[in-house]
Amino acid sequence: MGRLIYTAIASLDGYVVDADGRFDWAAPDEQVHAFINDLERTIGTYLYGRRLYEVMAAWETMPTDGDRPPAMLDYARIWQAADKVVYSTTLVDVFTSRTRIEREFDADAVRRLVAAAEGDVSIGGPTLAGHAIRAGLVDECRLLLTPFVVGGGVRALPDGVRLRLELLGSTAAWCTCTTASLAPRSDASPADEDADGRGSGRPVGGEDPAGVTAQPVGLPPKLLGPRVQLAPCGDQTLHGHHVAAEHVAAEHVSGSPRSGRART
């Protein structure tokens, strides 16, 4: 049985894309890229929405040897060896190998996929990951925080979901980002929900950034126990100012088991 892992590179204020649609500020340097590669080695399947798939598909033709930076060559090998599932109602065909299309996000189908997987499963993009987080499917959330504050854009984590926080451990290293690995805990109490039920993982309403309305779903009990690790990367220098990053880990508040589907 694998794990469903959500990994995102985000600004310090929690955005993966800024208000202008840019994310060039999130590009990892060689050291961070190599660190991400090590995190990704257990991934056997990637789940994408259409837009992230179209960005990541560039790795299909990236060389796996030659004079490019070693971290890029390494990641190309990792990505090309994995299966990909693209959730889209508009994508006509795929243009990478080991790839198939799903027309809707079916939480039960994803749960079965992860349970049957020999390796871990990665879910990419905040819209698709938001559906999985609301459905209680995500076993681990890896946030790589860059030393930038962008002030707005697309959030790494979904609105309308209440999370409990727990720090189980931390390590420090010098790099250009801070990495936090977050996991749901199996002993959360329904009493932790607030009055409007947000703790159950139900969306508060409205459409997500892709114009997709998620169907209300609960958070089923987790099969795995708590497993949270944090890797703070020490003090950072941001536009000439020395700042020390603070780090927390988050876990879901469990609700009653239900299944859900969301179109993407």
Rosetta blueprint (number, residue, H / E / L):
1 M L
2 G L
3 R L
4 L E
5 I E
6 Y E
7 T E
8 A E
9 I E
10 A E
11 S L
12 L L
13 D L
14 G L
15 Y E
16 V E
17 V E
18 D E
19 A L
20 D L
21 G L
22 R L
23 F L
24 D H
25 W H
26 A H
27 A L
28 P L
29 D L
30 E H
31 Q H
32 V H
33 H H
34 A H
35 F H
36 I H
37 N H
38 D H
39 L H
40 E H
41 R L
42 T L
43 I E
44 G E
45 T E
46 Y E
47 L E
48 Y E
49 G E
50 R H
51 R H
52 L H
53 Y H
54 E H
55 V H
56 M H
57 A H
58 A H
59 W H
60 E H
61 T L
62 M L
63 P L
64 T L
65 D L
66 G L
67 D L
68 R L
69 P L
70 P H
71 A H
72 M H
73 L H
74 D H
75 Y H
76 A H
77 R H
78 I H
79 W H
80 Q H
81 A H
82 A L
83 D E
84 K E
85 V E
86 V E
87 Y E
88 S L
89 T L
90 T L
91 L L
92 V L
93 D L
94 V L
95 F L
96 T L
97 S L
98 R L
99 T E
100 R E
101 I E
102 E E
103 R L
104 E E
105 F E
106 D E
107 A H
108 D H
109 A H
110 V H
111 R H
112 R H
113 L H
114 V H
115 A H
116 A H
117 A L
118 E L
119 G L
120 D E
121 V E
122 S E
123 I E
124 G L
125 G L
126 P H
127 T H
128 L H
129 A H
130 G H
131 H H
132 A H
133 I H
134 R H
135 A L
136 G L
137 L L
138 V L
139 D L
140 E E
141 C E
142 R E
143 L E
144 L E
145 L E
146 T L
147 P L
148 F L
149 V L
150 V L
151 G L
152 G L
153 G E
154 V E
155 R E
156 A L
157 L L
158 P L
159 D L
160 G L
161 V L
162 R L
163 L E
164 R E
165 L E
166 E L
167 L L
168 L L
169 G L
170 S E
171 T L
172 A L
173 A L
174 W L
175 C L
176 T L
177 C L
178 T E
179 T E
180 A E
181 S E
182 L E
183 A L
184 P L
185 R L
186 S L
187 D L
188 A L
189 S L
190 P H
191 A H
192 D H
193 E L
194 D L
195 A L
196 D L
197 G L
198 R H
199 G H
200 S H
201 G L
202 R L
203 P L
204 V L
205 G L
206 G L
207 E L
208 D L
209 P L
210 A L
211 G L
212 V L
213 T L
214 A L
215 Q L
216 P L
217 V L
218 G L
219 L L
220 P L
221 P L
222 K L
223 L L
224 L L
225 G L
226 P L
227 R L
228 V L
229 Q E
230 L E
231 A E
232 P L
233 C L
234 G L
235 D E
236 Q E
237 T E
238 L E
239 H L
240 G L
241 H E
242 H E
243 V E
244 A E
245 A L
246 E L
247 H L
248 V L
249 A L
250 A E
251 E E
252 H E
253 V L
254 S L
255 G L
256 S L
257 P L
258 R L
259 S L
260 G L
261 R E
262 A E
263 R E
264 T L
